[in-house]
Amino acid sequence: MARFSAGCGEGNPAGTVDRMGLISCPDCHRQVSDAAPACPGCGRSIAPVPVTHVAKKAGAGIGCGTLLILGLVAAAVWPEDKESRDEAPDQLPSTETSIPAPEEKKPTAPKPKGVLDAKTPAEAVSIANYWANGSTPRCARLVGEWAQIHPMTWGDVYVKRDEVSLRAAQKDPVAARGKRLCYSGELLAITRADGMHEGQLMTRQGNIHFLAVGSTGDLVADSRARICGVVTGMVSGTNAFGGTVEAVQVVGMFNLPANTGVVPKRKRKRRPPSVVIDPFAQ
């Protein structure tokens, strides 16, 4: 009878199997184990048969300790592996190439025009006011420079009917900017400055502070004059008595033949009727 060992016991090296069998006794022919020293029937001594060690198949010689260790490792690792498998899809690196989204271009504000690009006095006032940051004197200077280079003509400022009255311009100078008017009055002062003439014109509705381009002819202080121009705002100053005087700022031209291009007709003097004296009359 053959005896097989799993390799877990002592005295049997791992990886071998002890093969044992039955032999016939030479005297009594009784079946005796080949490991027995003598026949139990007749007592004949039996020569020992060498034990052959047969190598087990690959993988059969794993010890009990090794199996136990592997089982513990598998039990400890399995939950972690399961959890890892559950999380694996989220942890896998994406194979898609990320393309950065194009930057959204913000609309840029159009660059403001220069005063010299203006075509009309109203447009010149609007652009000049932007560059002057709301300063009426600075705005008037810029419009005056435009009037000199453009150059301004009588047709640019003359209106048969005022676009805004002087009283309305005094009330709301911001709304009156760029609008044209024509007024007559007495010159309080007039002086030349920066290629233009600056001064004050007193009218029945209020004062006008002017920057005049073109010809001023023989106009001097205390002269009667008529000016047509575009409103740029409101300014204030001090009069001869130390008081504050407010005036509507206007850039324009005086109503003179050199500016209007119209030569006034000269009035013909009427001759008195001739008297015929009769020398024979008594």
Backbone bond lengths (Angstrom), bond angles and torsions (degrees), N, CA, C in turn:
res aa  C-N    CA-C-N  psi(-1)  N-CA   C-N-CA  omega(-1)  CA-C   N-CA-C  phi
1 M - - - 1.477 - - 1.511 108.43 -
2 A 1.282 115.91 132.00 1.471 120.65 -177.10 1.506 109.89 -88.50
3 R 1.321 117.01 140.45 1.463 122.90 176.85 1.510 109.11 -116.39
4 F 1.323 115.39 130.77 1.464 120.90 -178.14 1.501 108.95 -116.42
5 S 1.268 114.97 140.08 1.460 121.40 179.18 1.507 109.11 -117.78
6 A 1.346 115.77 139.31 1.474 120.34 -179.55 1.494 112.11 -78.43
7 G 1.307 118.11 -4.22 1.464 120.28 177.80 1.475 113.24 89.60
8 C 1.366 119.78 11.29 1.448 121.72 -179.03 1.507 111.72 -93.17
9 G 1.399 118.93 -18.84 1.446 121.39 -176.38 1.497 112.03 -84.58
10 E 1.335 114.96 161.97 1.448 119.88 177.01 1.515 109.22 -76.71
11 G 1.223 123.97 155.62 1.442 128.84 179.63 1.484 114.17 83.33
12 N 1.273 118.33 -6.41 1.461 121.46 175.27 1.500 108.04 -121.81
13 P 1.296 116.62 108.46 1.466 118.63 -177.18 1.498 110.88 -60.05
14 A 1.368 115.25 143.46 1.463 119.88 176.96 1.501 108.79 -62.95
15 G 1.324 115.89 136.52 1.448 120.76 177.80 1.513 112.98 98.33
16 T 1.417 120.79 -1.11 1.476 122.31 178.46 1.497 109.52 -125.98
17 V 1.343 117.55 159.54 1.470 124.97 178.59 1.525 108.43 -129.01
18 D 1.374 118.82 128.86 1.478 122.84 177.02 1.516 108.57 -83.59
19 R 1.334 116.39 119.55 1.477 120.66 179.31 1.543 108.46 -102.23
20 M 1.354 118.87 120.96 1.483 125.37 178.82 1.524 109.15 -123.17
21 G 1.444 117.58 145.64 1.461 121.66 -177.28 1.534 112.90 -143.01
22 L 1.327 117.74 -176.15 1.467 124.74 178.98 1.524 109.93 -106.33
23 I 1.359 114.65 143.06 1.466 121.00 177.26 1.540 108.91 -127.09
24 S 1.283 116.02 161.44 1.478 120.67 179.14 1.524 109.79 -93.55
25 C 1.374 115.89 133.09 1.479 119.75 178.85 1.535 108.81 -68.39
26 P 1.336 119.90 133.21 1.460 121.89 -177.48 1.540 113.43 -63.87
27 D 1.373 116.53 -26.31 1.455 118.47 -175.98 1.522 111.49 -92.65
28 C 1.340 116.41 -56.22 1.472 119.27 -175.63 1.506 113.59 -99.44
29 H 1.277 115.62 -3.82 1.469 122.12 178.40 1.525 112.42 58.35
30 R 1.245 113.28 32.08 1.460 118.42 177.47 1.521 108.66 -89.49
31 Q 1.286 116.47 145.37 1.467 120.68 179.70 1.518 108.77 -75.33
32 V 1.317 112.83 120.22 1.452 119.64 -176.79 1.530 107.65 -126.42
33 S 1.294 114.09 145.63 1.471 118.24 176.89 1.503 110.02 -65.95
34 D 1.281 116.58 137.77 1.467 120.48 -179.49 1.514 112.38 -68.25
35 A 1.340 116.79 -9.00 1.443 119.74 177.12 1.522 112.76 -94.13
36 A 1.404 116.25 -10.14 1.468 118.98 -178.68 1.522 109.78 -74.25
37 P 1.361 117.44 141.53 1.469 118.83 179.80 1.533 113.10 -72.79
38 A 1.371 117.53 -26.60 1.470 120.54 -179.49 1.502 108.94 -149.83
39 C 1.333 116.05 161.97 1.459 121.39 -179.99 1.501 107.92 -73.20
40 P 1.339 119.83 128.13 1.445 121.87 -179.69 1.533 112.71 -69.67
41 G 1.378 116.96 -16.20 1.470 119.76 -178.52 1.533 112.74 -85.14
42 C 1.381 115.41 -53.88 1.459 119.83 -174.88 1.513 113.08 -109.62
43 G 1.317 116.90 -8.81 1.453 120.77 178.20 1.499 115.43 81.62
44 R 1.349 118.85 9.01 1.458 121.37 178.44 1.519 108.61 -68.72
45 S 1.311 111.27 134.83 1.462 115.71 177.34 1.509 110.55 -72.23
46 I 1.296 113.41 143.18 1.476 119.20 -177.37 1.522 107.67 -117.82
47 A 1.310 113.88 129.24 1.478 118.30 179.02 1.522 109.20 -66.42
48 P 1.335 117.33 136.04 1.482 119.40 179.08 1.521 113.30 -67.61
49 V 1.311 114.92 137.71 1.475 120.79 177.85 1.522 108.65 -92.66
50 P 1.328 117.58 126.18 1.491 118.58 -178.88 1.528 111.73 -60.56
51 V 1.294 113.35 137.20 1.476 119.28 179.15 1.520 108.86 -79.16
52 T 1.295 115.50 129.40 1.467 120.56 179.09 1.521 108.97 -96.27
53 H 1.274 115.20 137.28 1.470 121.22 177.99 1.503 108.92 -101.35
54 V 1.305 114.45 115.34 1.459 120.46 -179.93 1.529 108.85 -101.29
55 A 1.292 115.61 123.97 1.489 119.81 179.91 1.501 110.13 -66.82
56 K 1.322 114.28 133.65 1.461 118.26 178.31 1.518 109.89 -74.28
57 K 1.308 113.92 166.05 1.446 119.62 177.76 1.514 109.70 -67.07
58 A 1.283 113.34 159.48 1.463 118.67 -178.40 1.504 110.28 -58.30
59 G 1.322 114.27 129.15 1.465 119.38 177.99 1.504 112.48 93.62
60 A 1.367 119.61 -7.56 1.452 120.28 -178.17 1.499 112.23 -85.09
61 G 1.341 118.31 -15.67 1.446 120.33 -175.55 1.490 114.05 -95.95
62 I 1.327 118.78 41.55 1.445 122.06 177.98 1.505 109.52 -90.53
63 G 1.307 117.78 124.30 1.444 121.27 -176.22 1.505 112.94 -71.66
64 C 1.363 114.35 163.50 1.468 119.02 -179.54 1.522 110.87 -64.39
65 G 1.329 116.19 -37.89 1.472 119.11 178.71 1.501 111.81 -61.95
66 T 1.334 114.17 -40.10 1.472 117.50 179.78 1.503 110.95 -65.39
67 L 1.365 116.15 -43.24 1.465 119.30 178.74 1.516 111.66 -61.26
68 L 1.352 115.94 -40.73 1.451 119.86 179.85 1.529 111.53 -63.41
69 I 1.328 117.14 -42.31 1.468 121.74 179.36 1.515 110.72 -63.83
70 L 1.359 115.22 -44.14 1.465 119.03 -179.97 1.524 111.37 -62.58
71 G 1.378 115.30 -38.95 1.459 118.25 178.75 1.511 112.61 -64.37
72 L 1.330 117.42 -41.06 1.463 120.63 178.35 1.520 111.81 -65.52
73 V 1.327 115.36 -41.15 1.471 119.38 179.32 1.517 110.93 -63.41
74 A 1.364 115.09 -42.77 1.466 118.85 -179.65 1.513 111.42 -63.82
75 A 1.365 116.03 -40.95 1.466 119.30 179.71 1.517 112.13 -65.46
76 A 1.329 116.01 -34.82 1.471 119.47 -178.80 1.519 112.08 -76.27
77 V 1.328 115.56 -34.35 1.469 119.76 -174.57 1.504 111.86 -85.25
78 W 1.297 119.89 -28.52 1.466 121.54 -172.08 1.529 114.17 -57.20
79 P 1.357 119.79 -49.39 1.482 117.62 178.75 1.520 112.41 -59.58
80 E 1.338 115.32 -38.99 1.465 117.94 -179.94 1.514 110.90 -65.09
81 D 1.334 116.34 -39.52 1.459 119.36 179.28 1.514 111.06 -65.50
82 K 1.380 114.61 -39.23 1.457 117.78 179.30 1.513 111.15 -63.00
83 E 1.339 114.60 -44.18 1.458 118.73 178.91 1.520 111.02 -63.61
84 S 1.343 113.78 -37.55 1.465 117.91 179.17 1.509 110.90 -64.78
85 R 1.362 115.26 -38.64 1.462 117.31 179.22 1.519 111.53 -66.21
86 D 1.368 114.94 -35.85 1.466 117.79 178.64 1.514 111.90 -65.99
87 E 1.346 115.63 -35.10 1.465 119.23 -177.65 1.515 112.73 -90.82
88 A 1.315 116.08 -9.09 1.463 119.47 -174.04 1.521 113.37 -57.59
89 P 1.356 118.33 -43.83 1.479 116.96 -176.99 1.523 112.83 -59.12
90 D 1.373 116.41 -33.24 1.461 117.98 -179.26 1.510 112.50 -77.50
91 Q 1.351 116.45 -22.12 1.448 119.58 -175.31 1.519 113.16 -94.60
92 L 1.335 115.67 -10.58 1.459 117.21 -179.70 1.524 109.84 -67.40
93 P 1.293 117.62 135.58 1.477 119.68 177.85 1.506 111.25 -68.05
94 S 1.295 115.28 140.76 1.463 120.38 179.82 1.512 110.33 -71.39
95 T 1.326 114.17 135.14 1.471 119.38 179.42 1.517 111.32 -88.40
96 E 1.366 115.45 -8.88 1.464 118.24 -179.70 1.527 110.04 -78.59
97 T 1.305 115.69 140.38 1.460 121.21 178.32 1.521 108.82 -82.59
98 S 1.320 115.99 120.04 1.470 119.63 -179.15 1.514 110.11 -77.39
99 I 1.318 114.85 123.78 1.465 121.01 179.95 1.519 107.82 -102.84
100 P 1.313 118.32 120.26 1.466 119.44 -178.67 1.517 111.28 -62.06
101 A 1.315 114.44 137.21 1.467 119.21 179.44 1.521 109.81 -67.48
102 P 1.314 116.85 139.28 1.473 118.85 -179.85 1.508 111.17 -63.55
103 E 1.314 115.83 139.64 1.454 120.29 -179.49 1.520 110.63 -68.16
104 E 1.316 113.94 133.00 1.459 118.83 179.43 1.517 109.69 -74.39
105 K 1.306 114.93 123.00 1.459 119.76 -179.00 1.514 109.77 -80.07
106 K 1.301 114.81 122.42 1.451 120.02 179.40 1.527 109.41 -79.81
107 P 1.307 115.59 136.81 1.467 117.22 178.96 1.517 111.16 -64.53
108 T 1.282 115.31 130.03 1.458 120.13 -179.24 1.529 109.58 -93.64
109 A 1.291 114.27 142.47 1.461 119.36 179.65 1.529 109.51 -67.26
110 P 1.331 116.84 136.77 1.462 118.87 179.32 1.526 111.43 -61.94
111 K 1.301 114.94 140.64 1.456 120.04 -179.63 1.525 109.73 -66.75
112 P 1.321 118.03 127.22 1.461 119.19 -178.54 1.523 111.78 -64.66
113 K 1.311 114.55 148.60 1.454 119.93 -179.72 1.519 110.35 -73.94
114 G 1.313 114.27 162.61 1.443 120.08 171.46 1.519 109.70 -85.46
115 V 1.319 116.59 159.46 1.465 120.18 -178.49 1.525 111.09 -61.09
116 L 1.319 116.92 -35.55 1.456 120.00 -177.56 1.518 112.76 -69.66
117 D 1.349 117.79 -12.42 1.461 120.97 177.84 1.524 112.17 -82.57
118 A 1.320 116.84 -8.37 1.460 120.60 -177.68 1.530 110.88 -67.66
119 K 1.332 115.33 148.61 1.455 121.28 179.82 1.526 112.75 -104.44
120 T 1.320 116.36 -24.94 1.464 121.11 -177.50 1.531 109.26 -128.83
121 P 1.334 117.14 161.18 1.469 119.44 176.89 1.527 112.74 -59.77
122 A 1.341 117.48 -38.83 1.465 120.18 -179.75 1.531 110.80 -63.51
123 E 1.330 116.94 -41.44 1.460 120.38 178.11 1.523 110.84 -66.81
124 A 1.327 115.90 -38.01 1.469 119.67 178.36 1.522 111.09 -63.06
125 V 1.339 117.21 -39.91 1.466 120.71 178.43 1.520 110.74 -65.13
126 S 1.331 116.86 -42.08 1.462 120.85 -179.13 1.527 111.55 -62.28
127 I 1.326 117.00 -45.94 1.469 120.53 -179.30 1.524 110.49 -69.52
128 A 1.335 116.18 -41.94 1.466 120.06 -178.97 1.524 111.25 -63.36
129 N 1.322 117.07 -38.17 1.462 119.80 179.05 1.526 111.16 -64.01
130 Y 1.342 116.87 -34.85 1.471 120.42 177.11 1.523 110.65 -63.90
131 W 1.326 116.08 -48.14 1.467 119.60 -177.92 1.517 111.79 -72.13
132 A 1.319 117.95 -25.10 1.468 121.14 -179.40 1.519 112.56 -86.00
133 N 1.355 117.16 -2.84 1.467 121.29 179.78 1.532 112.03 55.73
134 G 1.328 116.21 37.87 1.450 120.27 175.89 1.513 115.09 84.92
135 S 1.336 118.66 2.28 1.465 121.07 179.50 1.527 108.87 -81.50
136 T 1.329 115.97 116.61 1.462 119.88 -177.42 1.533 112.82 -64.77
137 P 1.343 120.62 -46.16 1.463 119.11 178.20 1.526 113.05 -60.01
138 R 1.340 116.02 -41.83 1.466 119.53 179.24 1.523 110.52 -66.58
139 C 1.326 116.22 -39.94 1.468 120.33 178.33 1.530 110.33 -61.78
140 A 1.336 116.50 -43.03 1.465 120.23 -179.99 1.526 111.24 -63.29
141 R 1.341 117.31 -38.89 1.468 120.61 178.37 1.520 111.37 -62.83
142 L 1.333 116.31 -42.49 1.466 119.84 -179.53 1.526 111.18 -66.33
143 V 1.328 116.12 -40.43 1.470 119.04 177.05 1.528 110.14 -66.92
144 G 1.352 116.92 -36.56 1.463 119.85 176.94 1.523 111.70 -62.73
145 E 1.344 116.69 -39.66 1.467 119.32 177.46 1.524 110.43 -65.41
146 W 1.339 116.65 -40.12 1.469 119.34 176.20 1.524 110.27 -61.83
147 A 1.358 117.30 -41.23 1.464 121.25 -178.55 1.523 111.64 -63.71
148 Q 1.336 116.63 -32.47 1.458 119.27 179.18 1.521 111.97 -75.44
149 I 1.339 117.75 -38.51 1.465 121.17 -175.41 1.520 111.16 -86.36
150 H 1.310 118.19 -31.55 1.476 120.88 -174.75 1.523 113.49 -54.03
151 P 1.284 127.92 -48.37 1.460 126.45 -14.71 1.530 109.97 -88.19
152 M 1.337 114.49 162.57 1.462 119.69 179.04 1.521 109.88 -71.52
153 T 1.329 116.71 142.22 1.462 122.37 177.36 1.528 108.99 -118.98
154 W 1.309 114.32 168.58 1.452 119.14 179.73 1.532 110.87 -62.98
155 G 1.300 116.20 -34.21 1.464 120.14 178.66 1.520 113.16 -66.93
156 D 1.350 118.27 -21.14 1.467 120.78 178.60 1.522 112.11 -72.36
157 V 1.348 116.99 -27.10 1.460 118.93 -172.42 1.526 113.59 -118.06
158 Y 1.314 117.78 -19.00 1.467 119.45 -175.61 1.529 110.42 -77.33
159 V 1.317 115.58 134.99 1.468 122.04 174.23 1.530 107.68 -137.70
160 K 1.338 115.90 140.45 1.457 119.67 176.89 1.524 110.55 -69.98
161 R 1.326 116.09 -33.66 1.457 121.61 178.77 1.522 108.72 -128.78
162 D 1.313 116.64 127.84 1.464 120.65 -175.50 1.528 111.31 -58.22
163 E 1.346 115.38 136.81 1.463 120.47 175.97 1.537 111.16 -75.15
164 V 1.319 116.72 -20.96 1.458 122.22 175.69 1.530 107.03 -152.89
165 S 1.304 116.57 142.27 1.465 119.65 178.10 1.524 109.87 -82.65
166 L 1.321 116.01 161.23 1.462 120.60 -179.78 1.534 110.24 -65.97
167 R 1.297 116.91 -36.56 1.463 119.80 178.58 1.535 110.81 -66.42
168 A 1.339 117.04 -40.31 1.471 120.71 178.68 1.535 110.83 -67.04
169 A 1.341 116.71 -36.11 1.469 120.10 177.85 1.523 111.00 -67.82
170 Q 1.343 116.82 -33.81 1.459 120.27 176.60 1.532 110.89 -68.24
171 K 1.309 116.19 -35.28 1.457 121.10 -178.36 1.529 111.40 -72.48
172 D 1.327 117.19 -45.90 1.473 121.34 -177.58 1.522 109.11 -137.67
173 P 1.338 117.33 82.11 1.466 119.89 -177.20 1.523 113.37 -66.77
174 V 1.330 117.61 -25.69 1.470 119.30 179.41 1.525 110.20 -67.59
175 A 1.341 116.46 -44.56 1.463 119.97 179.66 1.521 111.57 -69.75
176 A 1.340 117.67 -22.87 1.467 121.16 -177.72 1.519 112.78 -84.78
177 R 1.342 118.25 -9.69 1.463 120.36 -177.73 1.526 111.40 -59.27
178 G 1.332 114.41 134.85 1.456 120.23 177.91 1.516 114.15 86.16
179 K 1.339 118.36 -5.08 1.460 121.13 -179.66 1.531 109.98 -95.29
180 R 1.338 115.01 151.01 1.465 120.55 -173.73 1.528 111.40 -104.25
181 L 1.351 114.15 151.12 1.464 121.08 176.68 1.522 109.12 -152.78
182 C 1.311 116.20 162.08 1.469 122.97 176.81 1.531 108.11 -133.50
183 Y 1.364 115.64 128.86 1.458 119.94 -178.02 1.532 109.74 -141.19
184 S 1.315 113.23 149.14 1.464 120.94 176.33 1.519 108.90 -113.10
185 G 1.345 115.01 150.45 1.456 118.71 179.49 1.509 111.27 -178.19
186 E 1.317 114.83 -163.99 1.465 121.84 -178.73 1.527 109.44 -107.38
187 L 1.337 115.34 132.90 1.460 120.12 -179.53 1.529 109.96 -74.22
188 L 1.325 115.53 119.62 1.456 119.29 174.76 1.521 111.21 -83.08
189 A 1.340 116.70 -32.63 1.468 121.57 179.31 1.514 108.24 -162.43
190 I 1.320 116.18 149.87 1.453 122.20 175.86 1.523 108.07 -153.45
191 T 1.311 116.86 130.71 1.458 121.89 -179.32 1.519 109.06 -147.49
192 R 1.324 116.31 154.42 1.458 121.34 -178.61 1.519 108.88 -90.40
193 A 1.346 116.09 136.16 1.465 120.66 179.82 1.527 108.82 -155.68
194 D 1.347 115.33 125.62 1.481 122.31 176.02 1.520 112.62 55.63
195 G 1.322 116.59 42.08 1.460 119.84 177.68 1.514 113.84 77.90
196 M 1.339 118.19 0.88 1.462 122.78 178.15 1.518 108.67 -125.03
197 H 1.319 115.73 176.82 1.450 120.99 176.57 1.528 108.62 -117.64
198 E 1.333 114.87 132.09 1.453 121.52 -177.17 1.520 108.91 -119.80
199 G 1.324 116.47 144.17 1.457 118.31 179.03 1.515 112.18 178.16
200 Q 1.362 114.19 -166.40 1.464 121.76 -177.75 1.524 109.30 -124.79
201 L 1.334 114.39 136.97 1.455 121.24 175.64 1.520 107.95 -121.81
202 M 1.365 115.32 121.99 1.456 119.82 -179.26 1.525 109.28 -96.34
203 T 1.343 115.29 124.35 1.460 121.21 178.86 1.524 109.65 -118.33
204 R 1.320 116.50 176.96 1.451 120.31 179.71 1.530 111.76 -68.93
205 Q 1.335 118.10 -26.48 1.467 121.18 -177.73 1.530 112.91 -96.10
206 G 1.317 118.00 -8.32 1.447 120.15 -179.71 1.513 111.02 148.64
207 N 1.313 115.86 -175.90 1.462 121.05 -177.04 1.532 111.24 -97.28
208 I 1.314 114.13 149.33 1.465 122.78 175.43 1.518 108.19 -120.53
209 H 1.356 115.60 125.84 1.458 120.38 172.10 1.523 106.18 -97.29
210 F 1.330 116.79 119.46 1.463 119.70 -170.37 1.529 112.64 -117.10
211 L 1.331 113.48 151.64 1.465 123.77 162.75 1.514 105.23 -119.32
212 A 1.335 116.26 111.30 1.449 120.78 -174.04 1.523 110.78 -107.41
213 V 1.331 115.20 131.94 1.470 121.04 174.53 1.525 107.07 -106.48
214 G 1.301 115.24 167.73 1.456 119.56 -177.94 1.522 110.74 82.21
215 S 1.290 115.07 -156.75 1.457 120.83 -175.68 1.528 111.57 -85.76
216 T 1.325 114.30 144.57 1.471 120.59 172.03 1.527 110.66 -113.67
217 G 1.318 116.84 -0.58 1.455 121.44 176.25 1.519 112.82 55.67
218 D 1.308 115.33 -130.83 1.467 121.66 -179.10 1.532 112.09 -99.16
219 L 1.307 117.32 18.11 1.461 119.74 -177.04 1.523 111.13 -68.36
220 V 1.319 114.63 134.66 1.466 122.05 177.03 1.521 106.91 -140.21
221 A 1.326 115.25 177.81 1.458 119.28 178.00 1.529 109.69 -59.11
222 D 1.314 116.57 143.61 1.455 126.66 -178.19 1.525 112.50 76.47
223 S 1.340 117.47 3.27 1.472 119.50 176.81 1.522 109.44 -81.54
224 R 1.315 115.39 153.53 1.456 120.65 172.16 1.527 107.43 -85.20
225 A 1.319 116.04 136.94 1.464 119.28 -177.43 1.524 109.57 -151.80
226 R 1.313 114.58 159.06 1.468 121.60 175.65 1.522 107.78 -127.87
227 I 1.329 115.92 130.53 1.462 120.90 -178.34 1.523 109.77 -125.66
228 C 1.321 116.48 142.41 1.459 123.78 173.22 1.519 107.54 -121.17
229 G 1.302 116.90 134.14 1.461 118.80 -178.07 1.514 112.40 -165.02
230 V 1.352 115.02 -175.10 1.453 123.24 -178.64 1.530 108.30 -111.19
231 V 1.316 116.22 136.68 1.468 122.04 -177.66 1.527 109.56 -77.08
232 T 1.338 117.01 134.15 1.465 121.96 176.55 1.526 112.74 -115.88
233 G 1.330 117.71 -8.62 1.464 119.58 179.30 1.507 112.10 150.23
234 M 1.322 115.13 -154.19 1.466 122.19 -177.44 1.521 108.73 -130.66
235 V 1.334 116.78 137.89 1.465 121.77 177.37 1.520 108.51 -127.66
236 S 1.314 115.21 162.27 1.468 120.87 177.83 1.514 109.17 -132.91
237 G 1.324 115.43 149.85 1.458 120.94 -179.75 1.520 110.62 -151.11
238 T 1.315 115.23 -172.74 1.466 121.08 -177.92 1.519 108.75 -114.26
239 N 1.323 116.02 133.50 1.470 119.42 178.70 1.528 110.28 -87.62
240 A 1.346 114.88 -175.59 1.468 119.80 -176.81 1.511 112.59 -67.15
241 F 1.311 118.25 -19.09 1.463 121.60 -178.06 1.531 112.42 -96.47
242 G 1.363 116.01 4.05 1.465 120.02 178.79 1.505 113.98 87.48
243 G 1.303 117.54 4.69 1.462 120.50 178.06 1.518 111.55 -88.37
244 T 1.319 115.21 166.35 1.465 121.56 179.28 1.516 109.66 -91.71
245 V 1.313 114.54 130.54 1.461 120.66 179.77 1.528 108.04 -121.11
246 E 1.325 115.79 129.62 1.460 120.85 176.46 1.518 108.73 -103.59
247 A 1.315 114.76 143.43 1.458 119.86 -178.23 1.523 109.56 -143.96
248 V 1.314 116.15 149.38 1.458 121.99 176.01 1.528 108.25 -79.85
249 Q 1.347 115.63 128.83 1.470 120.67 -179.56 1.522 109.50 -84.28
250 V 1.340 114.97 128.29 1.467 121.31 -177.55 1.522 108.97 -134.17
251 V 1.329 116.20 139.32 1.468 122.38 171.61 1.522 106.61 -114.84
252 G 1.339 116.36 120.43 1.459 118.30 -176.55 1.515 113.45 -167.10
253 M 1.339 114.93 -150.41 1.464 122.20 -175.47 1.530 108.82 -139.46
254 F 1.324 113.93 152.11 1.460 119.30 176.11 1.528 109.63 -84.10
255 N 1.323 113.28 149.76 1.457 119.52 178.76 1.525 109.20 -79.19
256 L 1.326 114.32 83.23 1.458 122.50 178.83 1.528 109.12 -126.95
257 P 1.295 118.91 150.78 1.462 121.17 -178.84 1.529 113.15 -55.06
258 A 1.346 117.03 -35.09 1.466 118.79 -179.79 1.525 111.47 -65.70
259 N 1.306 117.15 -24.10 1.464 120.41 179.96 1.525 112.26 -95.80
260 T 1.302 117.00 -40.02 1.465 120.37 -176.31 1.521 111.95 -81.49
261 G 1.346 116.47 -26.38 1.462 120.09 -177.10 1.508 112.86 79.72
262 V 1.314 116.30 7.30 1.463 120.84 179.92 1.522 108.11 -110.77
263 V 1.283 115.24 120.30 1.460 119.94 179.12 1.523 108.22 -90.16
264 P 1.308 117.98 121.19 1.471 119.21 -178.66 1.530 110.44 -66.64
265 K 1.271 112.94 143.42 1.455 117.91 179.30 1.521 109.88 -72.89
266 R 1.321 114.13 136.91 1.462 118.46 179.22 1.535 108.94 -80.26
267 K 1.293 115.51 136.53 1.455 120.25 179.63 1.526 109.45 -77.45
268 R 1.309 114.44 131.08 1.464 119.36 178.76 1.529 109.34 -81.95
269 K 1.344 114.84 132.21 1.451 119.17 179.36 1.527 109.83 -76.03
270 R 1.288 114.95 133.00 1.457 119.69 -179.95 1.536 109.20 -82.36
271 R 1.309 113.92 126.82 1.463 119.01 179.12 1.536 109.48 -79.90
272 P 1.335 114.95 142.16 1.481 116.69 176.56 1.529 109.58 -68.54
273 P 1.288 117.12 149.59 1.480 119.63 -179.26 1.533 110.85 -61.60
274 S 1.301 114.48 137.62 1.486 119.25 -178.75 1.538 110.07 -71.74
275 V 1.338 115.08 144.13 1.472 121.34 -178.95 1.539 107.68 -109.51
276 V 1.302 114.42 123.70 1.471 119.42 179.78 1.536 108.00 -95.34
277 I 1.309 116.03 123.95 1.464 120.82 -177.84 1.555 107.09 -100.79
278 D 1.286 113.89 123.45 1.474 119.86 179.62 1.526 107.37 -88.57
279 P 1.326 116.41 113.71 1.487 117.90 -177.50 1.519 112.21 -67.38
280 F 1.333 116.18 -20.01 1.467 117.86 -178.20 1.523 111.92 -92.24
281 A 1.343 114.08 -4.01 1.465 115.32 -179.99 1.508 109.28 -72.66
282 Q 1.247 112.09 144.89 1.486 117.62 -179.41 1.513 109.44 -96.49
